[in-house]
Amino acid sequence: MRKILYPLLALVVILQLVVSPLSASAAEQVYFTEPEEGKYEPLHPYTLNWTGNVLVDGGYNLSTKVLHGRGQGNLADIVITDEEIGANAIIDLGPNASLTTTINPDQYRGWKTYVPLRYSTYLIKTHDNKYAKVKITDIQPGRVYFQYVMETDAPVQGSWKEFSEKYQVPRNKEWRINFSREVDATSVHTQNVYVTSESGSRVNVLVKVDPNNSKTVLVHPPSNGYEYGKSYTLYVQNIKEKETSKLIKENVKMKFTIEQSPVQPKPPTNIVATGGNDSINISWTNSPDNNIKGYYIYTSTDNTNFTRLINTVNNSYLFNGSNFTIKATNGQKLYIYIVAVDLFDRVSIKTDVITVTPIADIAPNPPRNIIASPYGDEIDVSWDDSTSSNVDGYRIYISTDGVNFKPLRNSEDASDIFRGNYVIIDGYSGKTVYLYVVAVNKNGTESAKTTTLTVKPGETQPNPPSNLKAIPGDGVIDLSWSSSTSSNISGYYVYARYDGEINFRKLTISGSNNNLFTGNSVKIPVTNGQKVFFYVTAVNTNGKESSSSFVVSATATSSSSYTAPVIHTTTPGNGTIKIEWFEIYDPNLLGYYVYLSEGSTNNFKRLTYSDGNPLVISTEQLIDSLKNGTKYYLYVSAVYKNNQIVDSNIVSTTTTTGTYTDWSGTWSTDYGTMQLKQLGYTVVGTYKYGSVEGTITGTVDGYTLKGKFSEPGNTGDIEFMMTTDKTEFLGKYRNQYQTIWAPWDGERIY
């Protein structure tokens, strides 16, 4: 019988191509798609149903890559437990069976609903009664990795017709494939229309019929766009005409190359690789750019063919951080380099290639002749070095019950490694302490432990506080002191002797019976004109009291001729409070003290700053390192030249919880269209105002974005505050050498 060819669709990418359909003859063979990767996690927790539907509790859909739960078994293709794999119908083809080879279904007998799980290839029938193959590639606790292929239409015979290559293609290019007639939407999927990378692997694109024109097929780019400078190939095959379901006669493909990245991020530096036992530890100094989202690590065994590592933590190529340990083979040299990746998927130049060879790890010999002796409140520990040559340092394990040992922290670098052989330990006065020492090599492997020693440091008297000062105020005396130099201080006793009295008495905290003051300052209410003498002692955690400080005295006086500060604004933030007060204009004013109390007005403490000085010259202060969701009370004291102190009103506010707003999106602003992208608390972006193009960088705190703007010949500060509905921001800016702010407002477009 003579075959008749009918005119079918014309496929157009850049130029229009008219092709003819194949005759529709039944095929005995079943054809399969290219292999795809899959992961089943978590595994099905129950034994599969022996006699009923094994998918009754759900399973994995190979087409959508979605794991369905109970009640959605009609959408599932396979189900995997830690021992079995099941489907509507399944046959174990063996570990050497090919995934992509065609099959004749009539040749297969003995279908089951489940079989044992092993490293093998399985033929299954999917939920829509199609054929698929599944090859198990890795079995891990709680998860199984596999490759699979799906039944597809018979391929068009003959070679591919290749369109001319396209260059400098935008990384977010959407391809529009135009046909001369309406196409059958059921034939438009990623098995017939797909994109491959330079390595031949398929790219995750979205294909569909244009909802506004059924003669056009759209190929959307990957969610993060194509990679800059990379080449790809677009394939089109087996598209059917809507009315006749006839196939196009020719396969069509087109190679295209993405434009180069406009700006490369700076690479990481100081890459270091240390070989261990079947492992390599890699560390580096992060890129100085603030829009870096992670790093790619490349390895090679021949310094020629490099492979990008997969991060098993997030199952992607991206590594977040600067220190990772990877698996390696002892004795095999490995070549390594790293690149930085920014928020726009731009890749830096690579670091220098370094080499490392992992070796079998050998535990070092332990240290010798350990001695632990009490010396007052302290413990002196010493030992002789290990005889091994691969020792990096020593670790001291300590316990107060002889059972639960923890490594001692090194106060010099906050690690738990000591690189000498003599350590002084404090903070255990009056307690029985158990300790032993181990040697640690450069891979972190410990030696056997030394003999466990027992020691009890004495209960000596702590050192007294110093620099006691008494400053008079109106009906009050402000008392302050420097902390005791002893390390185990729990608080201070304050003693006072009023004019006319003989003995000193121990004072209590206002509003309580507690006489242990935990801060370094206190205000003592007294009668104006009354002279009071004071001294202070330190108290350690064992209740031991120090000798007294020096005695000081002061006389409270009326402050009617002195102005008191007035607090007008308190602004709570994420662990912060900003306090502002009206300025006092008085030539005798030295400055201000700021007092803070948590939860009540009974425990005010005077704040000191990084230079150790409590005196503030400005009329505002930002107090940080506070607890979120906690109410705090504050007041300010004005300090005059004659040591007169006058207090402000007491105010209170509650810190907010740690939240931040999302600034990502496009904004219409006073200075053109602005596009912002946010990663965590960091925001980067661009804006264009006429012919001027600039950049934005900043940090989010609550609803506020603070940072810098930069444009040719000009740079400066920005401060934007978003409205609560997140649709607008009220902002301001100032140029680099100016102090006056100007408005810069914006409205979110999307």
Summary of the structure (lengths in Angstrom):
residues: 750
radius of gyration: 37.3
end to end distance: 61.6
largest distance: 131.8
contacts: 2238
relative contact order: 0.06
helix: 1%
strand: 48%
